[in-house]
Amino acid sequence: GWAAFSKLLCDTTSVNKTFLSNHTLHVLARPDGVGLPSDLVSSLNLNSSEAGRKQIAMIKILKHHNDFDLRPLFEWDFKVLPFVISWLDAASMCTIDFEKNIRRR
């Protein structure tokens, strides 16, 4: 049922799968949204926002993944550090309201 569509729009089983989820589908057969689960409506609304696909993916990641495990990045001897810093800088500019999921450890 609807769970398959929810997973298609925002697969939260990993950060990578969330990134690879569909960020363009914004309408289903019921345009009034009646009977759709709230997570599905939320993903459809986000997909139909004026944000670009990369920003939508970023928002979904920040919204659904409370903790980022950065330990695997250390295996690459900091080669991806500039990319990570750039991504986090772009994430700080997101204008969509959601609870802050990044906290100090």
Solvent accessible surface area in square Angstrom, and as a share of the most:
residue,aa,sasa,rsa
1,G,97,0.94
2,W,91,0.32
3,A,79,0.61
4,A,68,0.52
5,F,78,0.32
6,S,17,0.11
7,K,114,0.48
8,L,89,0.44
9,L,0,0.00
10,C,13,0.08
11,D,19,0.10
12,T,64,0.37
13,T,94,0.55
14,S,43,0.28
15,V,62,0.35
16,N,94,0.48
17,K,104,0.44
18,T,0,0.00
19,F,101,0.42
20,L,122,0.61
21,S,14,0.09
22,N,48,0.24
23,H,18,0.08
24,T,66,0.38
25,L,53,0.26
26,H,97,0.43
27,V,87,0.50
28,L,23,0.12
29,A,99,0.77
30,R,108,0.39
31,P,120,0.75
32,D,96,0.50
33,G,23,0.22
34,V,87,0.50
35,G,59,0.57
36,L,20,0.10
37,P,49,0.31
38,S,94,0.61
39,D,76,0.40
40,L,0,0.00
41,V,46,0.26
42,S,41,0.27
43,S,11,0.07
44,L,13,0.06
45,N,90,0.46
46,L,19,0.09
47,N,10,0.05
48,S,61,0.39
49,S,38,0.24
50,E,182,0.82
51,A,23,0.18
52,G,46,0.44
53,R,160,0.58
54,K,167,0.71
55,Q,58,0.26
56,I,3,0.02
57,A,3,0.02
58,M,20,0.09
59,I,2,0.01
60,K,2,0.01
61,I,6,0.03
62,L,7,0.04
63,K,80,0.34
64,H,78,0.35
65,H,25,0.11
66,N,90,0.46
67,D,73,0.38
68,F,54,0.22
69,D,80,0.42
70,L,80,0.40
71,R,173,0.63
72,P,68,0.43
73,L,53,0.27
74,F,112,0.47
75,E,139,0.62
76,W,144,0.51
77,D,106,0.55
78,F,116,0.48
79,K,160,0.68
80,V,27,0.16
81,L,78,0.39
82,P,94,0.59
83,F,138,0.58
84,V,22,0.13
85,I,102,0.52
86,S,68,0.44
87,W,53,0.19
88,L,67,0.33
89,D,82,0.42
90,A,47,0.37
91,A,9,0.07
92,S,89,0.57
93,M,135,0.60
94,C,23,0.14
95,T,116,0.67
96,I,64,0.33
97,D,137,0.71
98,F,59,0.25
99,E,148,0.67
100,K,188,0.80
101,N,24,0.12
102,I,103,0.52
103,R,159,0.58
104,R,232,0.85
105,R,225,0.82
